[in-house]
Amino acid sequence: MAKVVVVKFRNSCKPYYFSAGDMKLEQGQGVIVDTSHGLEYATVLEGEREVEELAAPLKPVVRLANAHDLDTMAKNDARKPEAIRLCKEKIAARGLSMKLIGCEFAFDGSKVIFYFSAEGRVDFRELVKDLASVFRMRIELRQVGVRDETRILGGIAPCGREVCCASCMPDFQKVGIRMAKNQGLSLNPTKISGLCGRLMCCLAYENAYYAAASKQVPKLGGSVGTPEGRGSVVSVNMLKMIARVKIEKDGALIYRDFPVSDLEFKRAAEKPEKEEKEEAEEEISLE
């Protein structure tokens, strides 16, 4: 049996596993871990626990974080505004078509990483030399897409909460227009797209339920049999599994809500697994 601990790094909610060794760790504690990029600060998500033997050895937790480590992080954070300003100046001087998004100093001070976005590939070799002469440390420039840009910058989503990618979502998921169709949402790009201009990641959260429920309810405008006669479907609530039906009775139109189980209609035919998978992966361009 091996003792492992689950941690997350700053500005990320993705969990990582490290070897706890003989340490007693609790949720919320700050730790220093050994990574492929050197020592890094992380926060414990789950205390140590025993698991079956692992296929490959994990990197270890070196020690608990102390006041000196917190001071080091504070100093690194304080250096970011000036580093971004200098980098923007060098980009402008070189006339490069790139948008600087942010930067991050390694915990041990061995390197600084600059994140940027651009329409295409950018030759930044000379820029790296300029920055290395200023910072006297290793320089990394990483080009990111629009979704990663939003995750780094953060922001408030249409729902009024912080965007999922920056707060609670470990990895980006494939999101398709089929998910919006399953939930009966408007296909207006401005209503189903996030701050990044792509389909909102939250469309995938309840897709499994809506995909199954959509096969059990009548289509809008479809003809159905009800206890009060035949009518046409006006709206469907897939959470309550209730359909509102318009019925013509004695020369007047009346509207009634019926449980889907009380209606007579032709259920959607089961589609081959391959076709269903292709529809689920269908994507829409919102640029």
N, C-alpha and C positions, 0 to 999 in steps of 0.2 A: 504493500500500500504506500502511496505517496501523498504528502500533505501539500495542498495547493491553496492559493488564495486568488480571488477575483478582484481586479483593480481597473480603474479607468484613469486615463491621462487628462490633463487640463484641456478645456475647450473641446472635449469629445465625450460621447456617452457610450462608446463601444467598449464592451468588456474584454479584458485580456487575462490570461491565466499565468501565474508565476508560482515558482516553488516557494513554499513558506518555510521550509526547513524546520527548525525547532522553535520558531517564533510563535507567540500568541498574538494574533491580530484580530481586531474588531472593526466592524463597519464604521466608516467615517475617519479612520486614522490615516494620517499622511505617511507615506513610505518612500524610500529611495530604492529603485529597482534597476537591475542591470539589463540593458537592452542592446540590440545590435548597433545602436547609435551612441552608446555610452550610458552613463548614469542619468536617470530621469526621475522626476517627482511624479507620484501617482497617489490616488485616493482609494482606499479599500472599499469595495462594493459589498463583498461578502467575506466574512471571517474564514480562517483556515478550516479546511475539511479534508478528510481522507478519500482518495479515489483509487481505482484500480491502477495497476502499473501502466505507465504511459509509453507510447510507442517511441517517443523521443524525449530526452530530458528538457525540462523547462528552465528558462532563465530564472535566477533567484531574486528574492527580495533581499537587498543588502542590509537594510536597517530601517528603524523608524526615523521619520523626519524630525529634525530638531529646530530650534529657533534660528540657528545659523542658516539652515536650508531655506526657511521661509524668508529670511532677509535676502538671500541670494535671488530668490524668485522675484521679490519686490524690486530689487535693483535691475534685474533683467527687464521687467515690465516697464520700469521708468525709462529705459533706454529706447523703447520702441518708437515713441513719437519722433525723436531726433533721427533715428535710423530710417524711418519712412520718409522724412523730409529730405534727407541726403540722397536716398535712392531715387526719389522723384526728380531731384535736380540732375542727377547723372543720366536718368532716362531722357529728360528733356534735352540735355546737352548732346546726347547721341542721336536725338530725333527718332527714337524707337516707337513703334506703334504698339504700345502695351499699357495696360491699366494696372497699376500697383494696387493690390487689395489689402495686404497686411504683411507682417513679419513676425518671426518667432526666434528668440535666442535659445540655444541649447542650454540645459540646466548647468552643465559644466563649463559653459562659456567658450566651447571649442569652435562653434560655428553659428551662423545666423541664416535663417531660411526666409526668403522673400517669395510671397505668393502673388501671381499676376494672371490676368486674363488677356487674351488677344484674339483677333479674328483668325489668324493663321499662325504658322511657325515663325518664331523670332530668333534672329541670330544675336544672342546676348553675350557672346564670348568676351568682347571688349568691355562690356558693362561689368562683367564679373571681375575683370582686372581692375577697373576703376574702384569698385566697392572693396576689393581685397586691400587695395592701397590705403583706404580710409579706415577700415575696421581692423585690419591686421589679424584676421582670422579666416577660417574656411567660409566660403560663400556658396549658398545653394539658391538657385532660382527655379521655382516650380510653377508651370503653367497649369491652370485649373479651368474647368468648364463653368457654365452659368449656375449649375446646381451647387457645386462646391463653393462658388463665390458667395452664394446666399448663406450657405452653412457657416462660412468664415465670418461674414459681416453680421449675420443675424438679422432680426427684424420682427415686426408684428404681422402675423398672418391675417387673412380676412376674418377668421373666427375670433380675433381679438387676443389670441395667445401668441407666445413666442413661436416662431416657425419650428416645426417638428425636427427638421434636419439639424438644427443648432441646439436642441434641448433634450430630445428623448428618443431619437431614432438612430440606432447604431450604424446601419448601412442603408444606402439608397435601394429602393425596390423598383422593379419594373412596373410602370404604371401605363395602362392603355385606355383608350377611349371606350372600350367595351365596359370597363368598370363604371364609367359615368352613365352609360346606357342602362346597365343593370339596376342602378339606383334611381333611375328615372329623373336624372338631373338635366338641366338645360345644357345643351352642347355649345353654348356661347363661350368662346375661349376666355373671355374676360371674367367669367363666373366660375370656371373650373380650373383656372391656372393660378399658380402661386407667385411669390415675389420674383422667382427666377424666370417666369414666363413659360414654364413647362407645366404639365398637368400636376395638380396637387398630390403630394405623396399620400395624404390621408384617404384618398380614394381607394387605396388598397386595404385599409384597415378592416372594413366590414364586407369586402367584396365576396368572400366565400358564402356568407349568409345570403346576400342579395342575389348572387348567381343561382343559388338553389331555390330561393323564394320566387324568383321571376318565372321559373318553370311551373309553379303551382298556382299562379294567378292568371286571370283572363287579360287579354290585351286591351289597351284603351281603344274605345270605339267598337270593340267586338260585341257580337250579339250573345247574350247569355239567358238561360232560363232561371227564373226566380220563383219563390212561392207565390208571388203576386202576378206572374205572367212574364212574358219575354220583354227584354229591354236591352239597352246598349250601355256599355261601361263608360262612366265619366271620369272616375279616378280610382286609384288603388292605393291602399296603405299596406305596404309589405311588412311592416313591423307588427301591426295588429291583425294582418291578414283579413282585411275588410275591404270590400269594393262598393263604391257608390254607383248605383244603376239608375238610368233614366227610363221611365216606363210611361207609355202612352195609355191612359185609362179614361174611358168615357169622354174622349175628345180633349182631355187635359194631360199635361205632362207633370209627372210626379217623380221625386227623387227619393230613393230609399238606400240605406246602408245595409248590406248583407255580409255575413261571414262567408268567406270564399268557399267553405265546405258546403254551404247551402245552395251554391250556384251550379248550374249545369252548363258546361262548355268543354270544348276540345282542348285537352292539355297539350302543352308543347311537346313535340316528339323529342326523344332523347337523341342527341347528336353524337357522332363518332368521337372518340376521345381525341383523335388527332385534330379534327375540325374545331373542337371546343378549345383546345390548347392554342390553336392559331388565332382564334377570335380573342382569347384572353390576352394575347401578346400584341394585338393590334394597337398601333400607336398613332397619335395625331401630332402634326407639327403646329406649334403655336407661335412660331417666330414671325 
